[in-house]
Amino acid sequence: MDNILDRIGLNIILLREERGLTQEKLAELAGLHRAYIGQIERAEKNIGLKNLEKIAKALHMNVKELF
């Protein structure tokens, strides 16, 4: 997996599932749309830093840990 978007997407999937969260619940906790979470997890969207921070907070971690 060479692409940073792929790596971050996979990490978000693994962390979300580890916490028993659906895409919909993670989106709700992060204040984002569920479809956007799916696009990030599939590496279809280039996630902005502010949204990455929102997801990290929703997962109770810091941005650095998503890498």
VENTA-V220297 format. One line per field, one symbol per residue. ss: DSSP state (2 for helix, 1 for strand, 0 for the rest). phi: phi as a letter, one per 30 degrees, with the letter a starting at -180 (. if undefined). psi: psi as a letter, one per 40 degrees, with the letter a starting at -180 (. if undefined). A space follows every 10 residues. Layout:
ss=???
phi=???
psi=???
This chain:
ss=0002222222 2222222200 0022222222 0002222222 2000000022 2222222200 0022220
phi=.cdddddded ddeddddeci cdeddddddd ibdeddeddd dcicbddddd dddddeddci bceeddd
psi=hdhddddddd ddddddddef iiddddddde fiiddddddd defeihhidd ddddddddef iiddee.
